[in-house]
Amino acid sequence: MKGTQSSATNTEAAEKYDGFTAEERDAMKERAKELKASSKRGSRAPKVDPEVEVLAKIAEMEGTDRAIAERLHDIVKDNAPALSSKLWYGMPAYARDGKIVCFFQPAQKFKARYATLGFNDPATLDDGTMWPTAFALTDLTPETEVRIAALIKKAAG
């Protein structure tokens, strides 16, 4: 009898969890579109400016997400001009040599209570044996902007 209950419970769990949320699936679809678009950018295809794509994605955002993303974009451009703008999973991101250094994840994208400023491996934020790679953002104060500018400079190397 136990085997039957266990099997039924496992089946119910499998039906309830399919591996990814709808928001995660949407992000993966956006990434697939980005990769497809970049592969089509051959010599004959019209060039699309990644900066324009990022600014358009920011313009689609609403409320606090949009305000933070706009200001964050300016902070990155002012403090790490060597980083190039690009979309990454449908989010504004900034790359060095084609590798994502940092990105902005709007709260609305994954229905979270805060936006995220995240850093990937190419970011040179190393500090001993442990350091943060993501920061929750609910607003940008002048003090927060100074901290972000310093992180961006360090991350850009």
Secondary structure, 3 states (H helix, E strand, C coil): CHHHHHHHHHHHHHHHCCCCCHHHHHHHHHHHHHHHHHHHCCCCCCCCCHHHHHHHHHHHCCHHHHHHHHHHHHHHHHHCCCCEEEEECCEEEEEECCEEEEEEECHHHHCCCCEEEEECCCCCCCCCCCCCCEEEECCCCHHHHHHHHHHHHHHHC
